[in-house]
Amino acid sequence: MKPLIVFVLLCAPVSCAESGVHVDNTTETDVKSGSISTHDVFSRDGKTDLVRDTKTKAGNLQIRIHRFYHAGSLVGEFVAMPDSSGFTTEAGSSYSMSLEFDTSKNVKSAVIGTKDGVILDIFTCTNGIFSPVENSVLQEVNAFGADMERLFDHAHLSKTSPERFGKEAQELIEKHKEK
């Protein structure tokens, strides 16, 4: 069993390095109260991206706080407790932040962007736990956004026939479907 654990621990930094995301984790156990606190710091290309603090007691969530960062600045926080959750953006931030929900009103993802719509970071959310996406996902999303911007550019639209626009839209769909 020990060799397997060592192998997994040795391989973990490689997969994180390939994704551009690194995580440092610390865990503390309070034997007296029976609570466990974890502190996870995610960084993308050497800069703090997400800080996640979780406290559980007897296996039950007491509180989980996600702090989202970009370029060293706090952009927003998502706090979850057993019976409620809340989201706050940082006042005066030069970035925007949004959450996406599924049909059951569970959070699916969070996005940090510029005020003019460039996506800077994406975090997936599974079972209330946010994680940064890989660098390759960010690159693909931004490439698609740049293509969409070119397609819907006012000057381009004004000199493109409806037939040609439809063909370009279909080509864009096919291009990004292949990725």
N, C-alpha and C positions, 0 to 999 in steps of 0.2 A: 504494500500500500504506500509506504514512504516514497519509493522511487516514482510512483505515479504522481504523487503530490508535487514532488520536486520537478518532474517533467512539465506538469501543467503550469507551475509557477515560472519556470524558465521560458515557456512558450507565450505566456500572457503578454510580456512587454513587446514581443514581435508583432502580435496581432494589433495591439494598441498603436504601435509605431506606424504600421501600415495604414491605419485609419486616420492618423494625425491627431488622435485623442489619447491622452494619458490620464490615468486616475491614481491618486494616492488615497489610501483608506486607513483610518484608525478606528478602533473599536474599544470601548470601555464598558466594563461590567461592574455594576454596583451590587455587590452580594447582599448587602443589608436590605435594599429596597427591591432587589430582583429585577432591576431595569438594565437594559443594554442600550448604549448610545453609539451610533456610528457617525462618522464624519468623512464624507467623500469629497475630494476636490478634483474636478475634471479640468484639464487644461488642453487647449488646442494650440499647437505650434508654440508652446511655452508660455501662453497667457491663460490666466484663470477664465474659465468658460461657464462653469456651473459648480456651486457648492451645495451639497445635499446633507442635511443633518436629520437623523432619524432616531427617535427614542421609542423603545418597545418595553413592555412589562408583561411577563408571563406569555410572551409570544404575540401580544396584542399591541397594535399601533397606539401610541400615546400622542405623538406629534411628528410630522415630517415637514421640514422647511426646505424649499428649493430656492436658491438665490442665483439668478441669471445675470451674467456679466458679458460685456463686450468692450474690448480695448481698455481693460482695467476699470471700467465703470459699471456700477450696479445698474441694471436696467429694470429688473422686476423681481418680485417674490411670489411664490405660490406656497401657501401654508395649508396643510391638511391635518385634521384631527378625526377621531372616530365618527363624529356626527356632523361635521361641517368642513368646508374648505373655502379659501379666499385667495384672490389674486390682486396684487398691487403693483402698479408701475412706479418707477422712481421719478419723483417730481424733477422737472428740469432736464431730464435725460435728452440727449440729442438723437436717441434711437426710438423706434417704435417697437411694440411687442404685442403679439396677438396669440390667442389660444384657439385651437380647433377642437370641436366636440363631436362625438358620434351620436347616433340616433337615441341612445340611452342617456345622453347628457354626460358621458364620461369624457374626460380630457384625452384627446388623441395625440396632440402635439402642441409645441410652442415655437414661435418664430420671432427672431429679432431681425429688424431691418432698418434701413434708412428711412427718413421721412418721405423720400420720393420713390420708395418701393423696391430698392435693391435688398435682396435677402442676404443677411450676414451670417446667420446661424439658425439651425433647426434642431429641435429636441423632440424625440419621440417620447410617448408616454404609454407605459403598459402597467396596469394595476396600480396606478397612482405614482409610478416612479419614472421620472424624466431622465433621459440619457441623451448626450449629444450624438448627432449623426456623424458618419465618416466624412472626411474631406471630399471624397469622390462624389458623394450625394450632393453636397453644397455646390460643387462645380457643375454638376449636371443640371441642377435646378436653375442656377444662374445662367447657364448656356441657353436653356429653354426660355427663360425670361427675356434674355437679350434678343433671341429670335422672334419672340412675340412682340417685343417693342418695335423691332424693325418692320414686322408685318403690319402693325397697326399705326405706324408713323403717318401723321397727317399728310405730308408731302407724297408719301408712297401711295396712300389710299386715293388721293385726288387724281393720280394719273394711272391707276390700275383698274382695268375692267372687272366687273363682277366675276366673269369666268376665270380670268387670270388670278384674282384674289382667291377664289375657291381652290384653284390648282395649287397655289402657294401654301394655302392653309393645309391641304391634304399632304403636300410634301413635308411640311413641318411636322405633322403628326407622324408620318412614316419615319422621318429622321430620328425623332425622339423615342419612337416605339422600339427601334433597334437597339437602343442603349440599355 
